[in-house]
Each structure stands twice: as structure tokens, then as C-alpha cells.
Amino acid sequence: MAYSNWGGLVYCNDHALHGHCDATPRQVLGLQSEYASYMQHFVETAGEDKPNPFTDMYHAVVGDEEAGVLVCLHKSYIGAVIAFDGNGQPVFPDHPFGWTKDWEAESGTFRVGDIAIEYSSGSDPECIEVSFTDALGRQWRGTSGYNMGEGFEVWG
């Protein structure tokens, strides 16, 4: 369900993933206690001016652990990018957005490992769209923006 007037949509191979919308990465990944100490360490070392990407709510969480990356969308920007190393441990790659919520751009591509992630605001400045193909060949796409998502439109 979209909250406030903002929402998101996530698809993998054109299959709607309702559990990836208005969710935290922790919920999407089903993170258990083995990550609890890592998440606590991140919170303690990140500082108050940085979000906790595991527990912050996003309108769309695009990707999964098997994809090797999560692109977390909030309103009309990319809020966080979480990648996974060869051991399945989360890492936070450098990406052009840093930890700012002020980033907005019309379109472009950035890489996380071998994955090229395309982003665009399309024709709507109150929207962000991302898409990528993971190493398994699955096509991911997600959108976050104003007046969209469950509660605003029917999607499937």
C-alpha cells in the first residue's frame, strides 16, 4: 500500500513483487539475527547524518541477494545502494548518489560490479525509474514517485 502520496512498483521478469514495495531491505531480504551485529555496527559507525539502509523504509527495493544488488528508491531519488560480496555479506559500493537525498538527475547509468544500472526520471520529475539485468539473466525494473503504487493504481 502506498503511504502518503508516494509509492512504488517493482518487477522481476515482468512479475509484480508487492513485497518489495513500501518495504525495508531487511524485510525484502528476510534478514535474520546473523546480520543483527552488522546492522548495529553500521548504525554506530555511519553517524546520525546517514540513514540505516537496512531498516529505512523505501517505496521500491529493486533486486535481491541473488541479484547481488539492491537499489532502494524513495520518492524521486535513489536512497541507497546495497551490494553483496562473494560470501553474501552486504557492502556499500561507491555510487554517484552518496548518501544524499538531494540527488536528482534526468537519466544515466552507474555500475555495481558487473551490473549496469540505468536510471531515469522519464517524463515525470516526481518519479525515478531504474532497471538492470542481474547475473542470472533476470530483468529488474522499479519505479518510485508521486501518486503511484498500490492504493493509487491496479498493477499485477
Biotite code that builds the C-alpha atoms (Angstrom):
import biotite.structure as struc

atoms = struc.array([
    struc.Atom([0.000, 0.000, 0.000], chain_id="A", res_id=1, res_name="MET", atom_name="CA", element="C"),
    struc.Atom([1.405, 3.370, -0.952], chain_id="A", res_id=2, res_name="ALA", atom_name="CA", element="C"),
    struc.Atom([1.794, 5.619, 2.026], chain_id="A", res_id=3, res_name="TYR", atom_name="CA", element="C"),
    struc.Atom([1.209, 9.351, 1.943], chain_id="A", res_id=4, res_name="SER", atom_name="CA", element="C"),
    struc.Atom([1.025, 10.336, -1.738], chain_id="A", res_id=5, res_name="ASN", atom_name="CA", element="C"),
    struc.Atom([4.168, 8.432, -2.749], chain_id="A", res_id=6, res_name="TRP", atom_name="CA", element="C"),
    struc.Atom([4.567, 4.811, -3.741], chain_id="A", res_id=7, res_name="GLY", atom_name="CA", element="C"),
    struc.Atom([6.491, 2.352, -5.839], chain_id="A", res_id=8, res_name="GLY", atom_name="CA", element="C"),
    struc.Atom([6.329, -0.585, -8.226], chain_id="A", res_id=9, res_name="LEU", atom_name="CA", element="C"),
    struc.Atom([8.880, -3.406, -8.598], chain_id="A", res_id=10, res_name="VAL", atom_name="CA", element="C"),
    struc.Atom([9.017, -6.139, -11.232], chain_id="A", res_id=11, res_name="TYR", atom_name="CA", element="C"),
    struc.Atom([11.352, -9.058, -11.904], chain_id="A", res_id=12, res_name="CYS", atom_name="CA", element="C"),
    struc.Atom([10.893, -10.565, -15.375], chain_id="A", res_id=13, res_name="ASN", atom_name="CA", element="C"),
    struc.Atom([7.618, -8.610, -15.591], chain_id="A", res_id=14, res_name="ASP", atom_name="CA", element="C"),
    struc.Atom([6.293, -10.316, -12.441], chain_id="A", res_id=15, res_name="HIS", atom_name="CA", element="C"),
    struc.Atom([4.988, -7.831, -9.843], chain_id="A", res_id=16, res_name="ALA", atom_name="CA", element="C"),
    struc.Atom([6.791, -8.051, -6.496], chain_id="A", res_id=17, res_name="LEU", atom_name="CA", element="C"),
    struc.Atom([4.416, -6.493, -3.991], chain_id="A", res_id=18, res_name="HIS", atom_name="CA", element="C"),
    struc.Atom([6.694, -7.372, -1.059], chain_id="A", res_id=19, res_name="GLY", atom_name="CA", element="C"),
    struc.Atom([9.413, -5.113, -2.491], chain_id="A", res_id=20, res_name="HIS", atom_name="CA", element="C"),
    struc.Atom([7.196, -2.017, -2.277], chain_id="A", res_id=21, res_name="CYS", atom_name="CA", element="C"),
    struc.Atom([6.936, 0.243, 0.767], chain_id="A", res_id=22, res_name="ASP", atom_name="CA", element="C"),
    struc.Atom([9.406, -2.047, 2.492], chain_id="A", res_id=23, res_name="ALA", atom_name="CA", element="C"),
    struc.Atom([12.807, -2.094, 4.138], chain_id="A", res_id=24, res_name="THR", atom_name="CA", element="C"),
    struc.Atom([15.740, -4.056, 2.691], chain_id="A", res_id=25, res_name="PRO", atom_name="CA", element="C"),
    struc.Atom([15.686, -6.076, 5.896], chain_id="A", res_id=26, res_name="ARG", atom_name="CA", element="C"),
    struc.Atom([12.105, -7.171, 5.131], chain_id="A", res_id=27, res_name="GLN", atom_name="CA", element="C"),
    struc.Atom([12.853, -7.883, 1.464], chain_id="A", res_id=28, res_name="VAL", atom_name="CA", element="C"),
    struc.Atom([15.890, -9.981, 2.338], chain_id="A", res_id=29, res_name="LEU", atom_name="CA", element="C"),
    struc.Atom([14.303, -11.634, 5.357], chain_id="A", res_id=30, res_name="GLY", atom_name="CA", element="C"),
    struc.Atom([17.403, -10.739, 7.358], chain_id="A", res_id=31, res_name="LEU", atom_name="CA", element="C"),
    struc.Atom([17.783, -12.778, 10.476], chain_id="A", res_id=32, res_name="GLN", atom_name="CA", element="C"),
    struc.Atom([19.925, -12.435, 13.580], chain_id="A", res_id=33, res_name="SER", atom_name="CA", element="C"),
    struc.Atom([23.194, -13.216, 11.759], chain_id="A", res_id=34, res_name="GLU", atom_name="CA", element="C"),
    struc.Atom([23.014, -9.701, 10.297], chain_id="A", res_id=35, res_name="TYR", atom_name="CA", element="C"),
    struc.Atom([21.969, -8.011, 13.536], chain_id="A", res_id=36, res_name="ALA", atom_name="CA", element="C"),
    struc.Atom([25.518, -7.259, 14.680], chain_id="A", res_id=37, res_name="SER", atom_name="CA", element="C"),
    struc.Atom([26.454, -5.993, 11.216], chain_id="A", res_id=38, res_name="TYR", atom_name="CA", element="C"),
    struc.Atom([23.425, -3.692, 11.139], chain_id="A", res_id=39, res_name="MET", atom_name="CA", element="C"),
    struc.Atom([24.201, -2.400, 14.627], chain_id="A", res_id=40, res_name="GLN", atom_name="CA", element="C"),
    struc.Atom([27.844, -1.796, 13.658], chain_id="A", res_id=41, res_name="HIS", atom_name="CA", element="C"),
    struc.Atom([26.681, 0.113, 10.576], chain_id="A", res_id=42, res_name="PHE", atom_name="CA", element="C"),
    struc.Atom([24.385, 2.324, 12.657], chain_id="A", res_id=43, res_name="VAL", atom_name="CA", element="C"),
    struc.Atom([27.133, 3.022, 15.187], chain_id="A", res_id=44, res_name="GLU", atom_name="CA", element="C"),
    struc.Atom([29.772, 3.901, 12.577], chain_id="A", res_id=45, res_name="THR", atom_name="CA", element="C"),
    struc.Atom([27.624, 5.685, 9.994], chain_id="A", res_id=46, res_name="ALA", atom_name="CA", element="C"),
    struc.Atom([26.784, 8.682, 12.147], chain_id="A", res_id=47, res_name="GLY", atom_name="CA", element="C"),
    struc.Atom([23.459, 10.343, 12.697], chain_id="A", res_id=48, res_name="GLU", atom_name="CA", element="C"),
    struc.Atom([23.514, 12.175, 9.378], chain_id="A", res_id=49, res_name="ASP", atom_name="CA", element="C"),
    struc.Atom([23.428, 8.931, 7.392], chain_id="A", res_id=50, res_name="LYS", atom_name="CA", element="C"),
    struc.Atom([20.475, 6.591, 7.012], chain_id="A", res_id=51, res_name="PRO", atom_name="CA", element="C"),
    struc.Atom([20.481, 2.953, 8.022], chain_id="A", res_id=52, res_name="ASN", atom_name="CA", element="C"),
    struc.Atom([19.850, 1.362, 4.637], chain_id="A", res_id=53, res_name="PRO", atom_name="CA", element="C"),
    struc.Atom([18.754, -1.949, 6.171], chain_id="A", res_id=54, res_name="PHE", atom_name="CA", element="C"),
    struc.Atom([15.906, -0.581, 8.227], chain_id="A", res_id=55, res_name="THR", atom_name="CA", element="C"),
    struc.Atom([14.895, 2.618, 6.422], chain_id="A", res_id=56, res_name="ASP", atom_name="CA", element="C"),
    struc.Atom([11.605, 2.362, 4.533], chain_id="A", res_id=57, res_name="MET", atom_name="CA", element="C"),
    struc.Atom([11.743, 2.780, 0.760], chain_id="A", res_id=58, res_name="TYR", atom_name="CA", element="C"),
    struc.Atom([8.948, 2.976, -1.798], chain_id="A", res_id=59, res_name="HIS", atom_name="CA", element="C"),
    struc.Atom([10.679, 0.402, -4.004], chain_id="A", res_id=60, res_name="ALA", atom_name="CA", element="C"),
    struc.Atom([13.515, -2.048, -3.234], chain_id="A", res_id=61, res_name="VAL", atom_name="CA", element="C"),
    struc.Atom([14.738, -3.317, -6.602], chain_id="A", res_id=62, res_name="VAL", atom_name="CA", element="C"),
    struc.Atom([16.794, -6.527, -6.632], chain_id="A", res_id=63, res_name="GLY", atom_name="CA", element="C"),
    struc.Atom([17.560, -9.273, -4.149], chain_id="A", res_id=64, res_name="ASP", atom_name="CA", element="C"),
    struc.Atom([20.550, -11.096, -2.668], chain_id="A", res_id=65, res_name="GLU", atom_name="CA", element="C"),
    struc.Atom([20.782, -13.422, -5.674], chain_id="A", res_id=66, res_name="GLU", atom_name="CA", element="C"),
    struc.Atom([20.859, -10.396, -7.991], chain_id="A", res_id=67, res_name="ALA", atom_name="CA", element="C"),
    struc.Atom([23.834, -9.143, -5.986], chain_id="A", res_id=68, res_name="GLY", atom_name="CA", element="C"),
    struc.Atom([22.412, -5.666, -5.521], chain_id="A", res_id=69, res_name="VAL", atom_name="CA", element="C"),
    struc.Atom([19.506, -3.746, -4.029], chain_id="A", res_id=70, res_name="LEU", atom_name="CA", element="C"),
    struc.Atom([18.660, -0.322, -5.399], chain_id="A", res_id=71, res_name="VAL", atom_name="CA", element="C"),
    struc.Atom([16.448, 1.427, -2.866], chain_id="A", res_id=72, res_name="CYS", atom_name="CA", element="C"),
    struc.Atom([14.127, 4.107, -4.225], chain_id="A", res_id=73, res_name="LEU", atom_name="CA", element="C"),
    struc.Atom([12.424, 6.775, -2.154], chain_id="A", res_id=74, res_name="HIS", atom_name="CA", element="C"),
    struc.Atom([10.169, 9.415, -3.645], chain_id="A", res_id=75, res_name="LYS", atom_name="CA", element="C"),
    struc.Atom([12.029, 10.604, -6.777], chain_id="A", res_id=76, res_name="SER", atom_name="CA", element="C"),
    struc.Atom([15.591, 9.609, -5.864], chain_id="A", res_id=77, res_name="TYR", atom_name="CA", element="C"),
    struc.Atom([17.854, 6.656, -5.194], chain_id="A", res_id=78, res_name="ILE", atom_name="CA", element="C"),
    struc.Atom([18.172, 6.499, -1.422], chain_id="A", res_id=79, res_name="GLY", atom_name="CA", element="C"),
    struc.Atom([20.704, 3.685, -1.056], chain_id="A", res_id=80, res_name="ALA", atom_name="CA", element="C"),
    struc.Atom([22.549, 1.001, -2.972], chain_id="A", res_id=81, res_name="VAL", atom_name="CA", element="C"),
    struc.Atom([23.469, -2.242, -1.206], chain_id="A", res_id=82, res_name="ILE", atom_name="CA", element="C"),
    struc.Atom([25.634, -4.846, -2.937], chain_id="A", res_id=83, res_name="ALA", atom_name="CA", element="C"),
    struc.Atom([26.650, -8.322, -1.797], chain_id="A", res_id=84, res_name="PHE", atom_name="CA", element="C"),
    struc.Atom([30.167, -9.738, -1.854], chain_id="A", res_id=85, res_name="ASP", atom_name="CA", element="C"),
    struc.Atom([31.046, -13.299, -2.874], chain_id="A", res_id=86, res_name="GLY", atom_name="CA", element="C"),
    struc.Atom([30.170, -14.525, 0.625], chain_id="A", res_id=87, res_name="ASN", atom_name="CA", element="C"),
    struc.Atom([26.712, -12.949, 0.622], chain_id="A", res_id=88, res_name="GLY", atom_name="CA", element="C"),
    struc.Atom([27.777, -10.190, 3.001], chain_id="A", res_id=89, res_name="GLN", atom_name="CA", element="C"),
    struc.Atom([26.324, -6.731, 2.349], chain_id="A", res_id=90, res_name="PRO", atom_name="CA", element="C"),
    struc.Atom([28.688, -3.993, 1.217], chain_id="A", res_id=91, res_name="VAL", atom_name="CA", element="C"),
    struc.Atom([28.015, -0.399, 0.283], chain_id="A", res_id=92, res_name="PHE", atom_name="CA", element="C"),
    struc.Atom([29.571, 0.409, -3.068], chain_id="A", res_id=93, res_name="PRO", atom_name="CA", element="C"),
    struc.Atom([30.567, 3.861, -4.123], chain_id="A", res_id=94, res_name="ASP", atom_name="CA", element="C"),
    struc.Atom([27.904, 5.275, -6.349], chain_id="A", res_id=95, res_name="HIS", atom_name="CA", element="C"),
    struc.Atom([27.198, 8.740, -7.691], chain_id="A", res_id=96, res_name="PRO", atom_name="CA", element="C"),
    struc.Atom([24.497, 9.469, -5.138], chain_id="A", res_id=97, res_name="PHE", atom_name="CA", element="C"),
    struc.Atom([26.476, 9.167, -1.908], chain_id="A", res_id=98, res_name="GLY", atom_name="CA", element="C"),
    struc.Atom([24.071, 9.300, 0.996], chain_id="A", res_id=99, res_name="TRP", atom_name="CA", element="C"),
    struc.Atom([22.289, 12.451, -0.060], chain_id="A", res_id=100, res_name="THR", atom_name="CA", element="C"),
    struc.Atom([18.601, 12.852, -0.573], chain_id="A", res_id=101, res_name="LYS", atom_name="CA", element="C"),
    struc.Atom([19.185, 15.898, -2.760], chain_id="A", res_id=102, res_name="ASP", atom_name="CA", element="C"),
    struc.Atom([20.255, 13.914, -5.821], chain_id="A", res_id=103, res_name="TRP", atom_name="CA", element="C"),
    struc.Atom([18.065, 14.261, -8.850], chain_id="A", res_id=104, res_name="GLU", atom_name="CA", element="C"),
    struc.Atom([19.087, 13.706, -12.444], chain_id="A", res_id=105, res_name="ALA", atom_name="CA", element="C"),
    struc.Atom([17.272, 13.074, -15.682], chain_id="A", res_id=106, res_name="GLU", atom_name="CA", element="C"),
    struc.Atom([18.993, 9.848, -16.693], chain_id="A", res_id=107, res_name="SER", atom_name="CA", element="C"),
    struc.Atom([22.217, 7.881, -16.648], chain_id="A", res_id=108, res_name="GLY", atom_name="CA", element="C"),
    struc.Atom([23.917, 4.598, -15.854], chain_id="A", res_id=109, res_name="THR", atom_name="CA", element="C"),
    struc.Atom([26.130, 3.505, -12.980], chain_id="A", res_id=110, res_name="PHE", atom_name="CA", element="C"),
    struc.Atom([27.768, 0.158, -12.284], chain_id="A", res_id=111, res_name="ARG", atom_name="CA", element="C"),
    struc.Atom([27.814, -2.100, -9.262], chain_id="A", res_id=112, res_name="VAL", atom_name="CA", element="C"),
    struc.Atom([30.322, -4.796, -10.113], chain_id="A", res_id=113, res_name="GLY", atom_name="CA", element="C"),
    struc.Atom([29.279, -6.251, -13.465], chain_id="A", res_id=114, res_name="ASP", atom_name="CA", element="C"),
    struc.Atom([25.737, -4.893, -13.253], chain_id="A", res_id=115, res_name="ILE", atom_name="CA", element="C"),
    struc.Atom([24.896, -1.749, -15.227], chain_id="A", res_id=116, res_name="ALA", atom_name="CA", element="C"),
    struc.Atom([22.003, 0.064, -13.554], chain_id="A", res_id=117, res_name="ILE", atom_name="CA", element="C"),
    struc.Atom([20.093, 2.523, -15.697], chain_id="A", res_id=118, res_name="GLU", atom_name="CA", element="C"),
    struc.Atom([18.072, 5.294, -14.082], chain_id="A", res_id=119, res_name="TYR", atom_name="CA", element="C"),
    struc.Atom([15.739, 7.927, -15.449], chain_id="A", res_id=120, res_name="SER", atom_name="CA", element="C"),
    struc.Atom([13.142, 10.401, -14.328], chain_id="A", res_id=121, res_name="SER", atom_name="CA", element="C"),
    struc.Atom([11.351, 9.795, -17.617], chain_id="A", res_id=122, res_name="GLY", atom_name="CA", element="C"),
    struc.Atom([8.825, 12.477, -18.417], chain_id="A", res_id=123, res_name="SER", atom_name="CA", element="C"),
    struc.Atom([7.880, 12.960, -14.764], chain_id="A", res_id=124, res_name="ASP", atom_name="CA", element="C"),
    struc.Atom([10.219, 14.934, -12.472], chain_id="A", res_id=125, res_name="PRO", atom_name="CA", element="C"),
    struc.Atom([8.433, 13.440, -9.452], chain_id="A", res_id=126, res_name="GLU", atom_name="CA", element="C"),
    struc.Atom([9.451, 9.905, -10.421], chain_id="A", res_id=127, res_name="CYS", atom_name="CA", element="C"),
    struc.Atom([12.599, 7.755, -10.625], chain_id="A", res_id=128, res_name="ILE", atom_name="CA", element="C"),
    struc.Atom([12.843, 4.579, -12.677], chain_id="A", res_id=129, res_name="GLU", atom_name="CA", element="C"),
    struc.Atom([15.677, 2.033, -12.537], chain_id="A", res_id=130, res_name="VAL", atom_name="CA", element="C"),
    struc.Atom([16.344, -1.127, -14.493], chain_id="A", res_id=131, res_name="SER", atom_name="CA", element="C"),
    struc.Atom([19.070, -3.734, -14.747], chain_id="A", res_id=132, res_name="PHE", atom_name="CA", element="C"),
    struc.Atom([19.717, -7.332, -15.697], chain_id="A", res_id=133, res_name="THR", atom_name="CA", element="C"),
    struc.Atom([21.374, -9.445, -12.993], chain_id="A", res_id=134, res_name="ASP", atom_name="CA", element="C"),
    struc.Atom([23.975, -12.195, -13.496], chain_id="A", res_id=135, res_name="ALA", atom_name="CA", element="C"),
    struc.Atom([21.183, -14.804, -13.619], chain_id="A", res_id=136, res_name="LEU", atom_name="CA", element="C"),
    struc.Atom([19.641, -13.023, -16.605], chain_id="A", res_id=137, res_name="GLY", atom_name="CA", element="C"),
    struc.Atom([16.653, -11.724, -14.659], chain_id="A", res_id=138, res_name="ARG", atom_name="CA", element="C"),
    struc.Atom([15.365, -8.309, -15.711], chain_id="A", res_id=139, res_name="GLN", atom_name="CA", element="C"),
    struc.Atom([14.594, -5.976, -12.831], chain_id="A", res_id=140, res_name="TRP", atom_name="CA", element="C"),
    struc.Atom([12.748, -2.691, -13.004], chain_id="A", res_id=141, res_name="ARG", atom_name="CA", element="C"),
    struc.Atom([11.369, -0.422, -10.375], chain_id="A", res_id=142, res_name="GLY", atom_name="CA", element="C"),
    struc.Atom([9.703, 2.954, -10.111], chain_id="A", res_id=143, res_name="THR", atom_name="CA", element="C"),
    struc.Atom([9.089, 5.291, -7.229], chain_id="A", res_id=144, res_name="SER", atom_name="CA", element="C"),
    struc.Atom([7.141, 8.504, -7.419], chain_id="A", res_id=145, res_name="GLY", atom_name="CA", element="C"),
    struc.Atom([4.170, 10.653, -6.646], chain_id="A", res_id=146, res_name="TYR", atom_name="CA", element="C"),
    struc.Atom([0.650, 9.194, -6.859], chain_id="A", res_id=147, res_name="ASN", atom_name="CA", element="C"),
    struc.Atom([1.684, 5.673, -7.823], chain_id="A", res_id=148, res_name="MET", atom_name="CA", element="C"),
    struc.Atom([1.859, 2.217, -6.306], chain_id="A", res_id=149, res_name="GLY", atom_name="CA", element="C"),
    struc.Atom([-0.702, 0.083, -4.561], chain_id="A", res_id=150, res_name="GLU", atom_name="CA", element="C"),
    struc.Atom([-3.620, 2.201, -3.476], chain_id="A", res_id=151, res_name="GLY", atom_name="CA", element="C"),
    struc.Atom([-3.242, 4.502, -6.467], chain_id="A", res_id=152, res_name="PHE", atom_name="CA", element="C"),
    struc.Atom([-3.414, 2.057, -9.353], chain_id="A", res_id=153, res_name="GLU", atom_name="CA", element="C"),
    struc.Atom([-4.062, -1.556, -10.126], chain_id="A", res_id=154, res_name="VAL", atom_name="CA", element="C"),
    struc.Atom([-0.938, -3.412, -11.177], chain_id="A", res_id=155, res_name="TRP", atom_name="CA", element="C"),
    struc.Atom([-0.013, -7.033, -11.494], chain_id="A", res_id=156, res_name="GLY", atom_name="CA", element="C"),
])
